[in-house]
Amino acid sequence: MKKTWLFVVGAILLSILVSASAPLNLNAATDQPPWLPNEYADLCGNGSEVDDYGFNYSLQQYHWTVDGERYLESDTIDELDKLFDQLVADQVVETMILFKPVDEVGNRVNCAVHFLRYMQLGQPSGERKDNGFVFLVVVEEQDIDVHYGVGLGLPALTAHNLTDLNRLGEDTYADTGSMDKAVLTMAYAYANYAREQYPAITSQSGPVQSDSYGSTTDGNSTDSIPMQIAGFSGANLACLCCISMIVLVMFIMILSRFGRRRRYFPPVIRRGPTIWRPTSGRSGGFGGSGGFRPPRMRGGGGSGRSHRGN
């Protein structure tokens, strides 16, 4: 009996010593072992500025839609480019639409805002500074989930109205099952809303005009400047006309002799390297007369500062 008690007491003391020597870790059950990769680290919205938010896109894209070729028809992409090109030309807003499958997105709101910052959308200076905007279209199995990121220079675009635009795209897709119709419907409603809040800025430069028509800066009229031919007699004028006629005849003779010489001595054709000149044609392809026109690149050149997302 005595040996049994000694064995029990020894076992208790040994367990106390072992537990005291091991570090206390309350999160041991939930901590991920350091040698295993974090499966969520590469998802859009989970990155940080240090690692470029996890993006490796070129800052200059062929279209205002990124990865849109996976879900949209080429005609739809071209139509969106024209719509957003005009918004940029009018200095209203710089817009991109990012398409992502659901398994590539972590925090969806952060994904839209991070992409806006990464692509540096928005003008770098001026009245419409930081006017960048991003739609994120998360493609799920049966529907889409739309989010946005808005630039710091667009405070008039309110969260309520922008969220309504998100719902418009989602509902259109649910009703029609067409990604093209959903995105175009949302994009045109968005463009109208943006123009209502931020009218187009037109160029103020133009031809310089005088203060009053027909007047110089000193106020003297230039409507009529009389020809003064005082001091010229009739004989002098006749002599001047004869000299002018002689010079004209000599000039015509020189031209005629030069023309006959060109006829008997044809020009020598010099062969050299062919110069490939751009011609009119579709952006990114071969022109109608065989020339090549480089594609237009689209992207940001500002700070990409964002105001909020949803």
Secondary structure, 3 states (H helix, E strand, C coil): CHHHHHHHHHHHHHHHHHHHHCCCCCCCCCCCCCCCCCCCCCCECCCCHHHHHHCCCCCEECCCEECHHHCCCHHHHHHHHHHHHHHHHCCCCEEEEEEEEHHHECCHHHHHHHHHHHCCCCECCCCCECCEEEEEEEECCCCEEEEEEEECCCCCCCHHHHHHHHHHHHHHHHHHCCHHHHHHHHHHHHHHHHHHHCCCCCCCCCCCCCCCCCECCCCCECCCCCCCCCCCCHHHHHHHHHHHHHHHHHHHHHHHHHHHHHHHCCCCCCCCCCCCCCCCECCCCEECCCCECCCCCEECCCCCCEEEEC
